[in-house]
Structures are given as structure tokens and as C-alpha cells.
Amino acid sequence: SAFLEELKKGFYLPNIGGTQLQYAFGNFIPKLPLYCQYYVDFDRSNELRQKLKNNAKFRGLLEKIQKESPNPMLDLDTYMIKPCQRLPRYKILMEALIKNTSSE
């Protein structure tokens, strides 16, 4: 993701340090409400997708998309859960950064 690439720059480019990390998080923070809303609505969205799977047309479309995807072994539900799994990881990342960086 773009966020990961920005973080890597902060860790791997010499003489950038905290400034680059601040930039990466500064770009990410405005997007957090989108993740939160997605997370809040996920169960409702999941219920709707499960109901729609009873529809032959929808099921056919899902199968077509899955066959054409870069990884046909992964279904739509696998991709849909990913943003929900990221939120706790961001929390862990922030805690680790705070723990392992100086306050200077």
C-alpha cells in the first residue's frame, strides 16, 4: 500500500528519520475515518453479500471476477475483510513506534 511505502522511506532512507514518518502518518490520518466507517458497516455489508450469493446472476459475476483476479484462490470475502484486519495492526504499529523511539 502507499502507506507502507511511505513508512519504508522513513526507515530506509538516510537522514530523513522522524520527518518522513510524520509525513507518512500525516497522509494516512485523514483516511482513518474511512477505515472506521468501513469497520462499523462491515457486518451489515457481509450479511448483504451472503444474501446476494443466493442470486444466480450475482454468484456468476463473483465467479467470473474471481477467475480473472490475480489470485483466483481468494474470493471476494477474503478481500473485504482486509481493511478490518488492518486497523488493529496500525494500533500495534503505533504502539511499537512510540515504545521504540525517543521523545526528542
N, C-alpha and C positions, 0 to 999 in steps of 0.2 A: 504494500500500500504506500501511498505518498507519505503518510505519517511515518512509517517505518524508515523510508528512505531519508527523510529529514533527520530522524534520530541517528541513523547511521552516520550521516555527515558530521553530527556533533561529536560522535565518539571517535571517528576515524580520521578526520581532517585535522592537521596540526594547527595550533594557535587559534582555534575557534572556541573550544570549551563551552562554557555555560551560555554564551551568547547564542550559539547555534541551537542549543537545546531549548532555550527560551523561545526562539523563533519557531521551532517545530511545534512546541506546545501552544504557542500563541496562535498558530494557524489551525490547530486541532480544536482548541477550546470552543470556538464558536459553533463547531459541528456537534458538540456533545448533546445539545437538546434534541437533535435528530435521532441520535442513538437512544436517548432516554425514551422518546416517544415511540420509537420502533419497539423497544423493550416492553413498554407498557401495553402496546397493542398486539404483541406477538401471539398471545393465546387466542385472541379473537380471530386474528388472521389465520392461525393454524386450524382452528375449527372450521372456518370458511373453506380453506383449501381441502380439508378432509371431506367436507360435504360435496365440493365440486368434483372430487375424484369419482363420484358416482355418476357424473355426467360423461357419456362416451366421447363427446367432442373435446371436452377439456382433458380427459385422460389421454386421448390420441395426441393432442397438442403437447402435453407434457412428455409423452414418449418420444415424439419427434424431436423436441428440444433436447432431451437427454441424449438421444443418439447422436445429435450433431454437436454436442458440447465437447470441450477439450478433454474432459474426463467423463465418459459415459457411465462409469460405475457410480457416480454421485448423482443422486436425484435432487429435485428442487428443495425438498425439506432440509437436506444437508446444507445447501447454500443459505437457506433462510435463517437457520439457527446461528450462523457465524457472527453476525453483529451482536447477538445476545451473549455469545461467548467472549467477545472482545471486552465488554465493559469490566468484568472482574479482572481481566488481565491488565487493563490500563490502571486499575486501582493498585494492583500488585507492583506494576512498574513504577508508579509514582512513589509508593512506599519505599521501594528499593532505592530509587534515586535520592529521596530525602535522607534515608539512612546512610547512604554511602557517599554523600557529597558534603563538603564543608559549608558552613553558613556564610563564608566570606565572599 
